[in-house]
Amino acid sequence: MEARFAKYAAMSGIVELKRAICDKLERDNGVRYTPSEICVSTGAKQALQNVLLALCNPGDEVILPHSAESVTAR
């Protein structure tokens, strides 16, 4: 708790994690990014929702293909 990890993280991810991702991408892939260009999500659904919310406006038409597997199927 003293390390301030007891509260909600920033929406785009923890800064230290984003820096580590930047370092990994430069080291392993030879590409440079800044932490402000990195967005960490809890999964694909959140990432896709964030993209749609950022790119689409009220009234825009969006076509979503039917998923082959239900997320609630067990």
N, C-alpha and C positions, 0 to 999 in steps of 0.2 A: 504494500500500500504506500510505503514511503517513496517508491519509484514512480508514483502517480499513474499506475496501471489499474486502478480500482474504479475508474470512471469510463464513460463511453469514449471510444476513439473518434477521431475526426472522420467525417463521412468518406473521405477519399483514402483513408488508411493511416496507420501510425507512421510518423515521419521516419523513424529509424528503420522500419521495414521497407519503406519506399526507397530510402538510400541504399539499403542492402540489395534491393532489386536492381537499382541503377548500376551498382558495382558489378553484380552478376551478369547483367546484360552486356556491359562493356567488356568484362573479362572473357566471357564465353562466346559472345556473338559479335564483338567488335562494334557495337552501336552505343551511342551516348544519349542518355536521357537525363533530365533533371527530375527531382522528386515531384515537382509541380506537374510533370507530364505523365505521372504514374497514378493509377487509381486502383486500389485494392478492393475487391468485393468478397462477399461470403460465398459466392458461387455464380454459376452461369445465369440463373434466373435473375438475380439482383443486377448483374452486369448488363443483361439485355434490357431490363426495365429501365436502368439508368440511361442507356443509349437512346431508347425510345422517348423517354421524358425529355432528354436534351435536344433531340432532333425534331420531334413532332409537336405540332400546335393543336389546340382544340379545333375540331372539325376536319383535321387531316384524315385521309383514308389510309389505313394500314392493313396489309394482307398478311395474315399469320397462317402458315400451313398447320394442319392438324397433326398433333404429336402422335407418333407411332406407339408410344408407351405412356400410359397414364401415370402421373406422378403419385397418385394415390393407390395404384395397383400394388397388391402384395402377393 
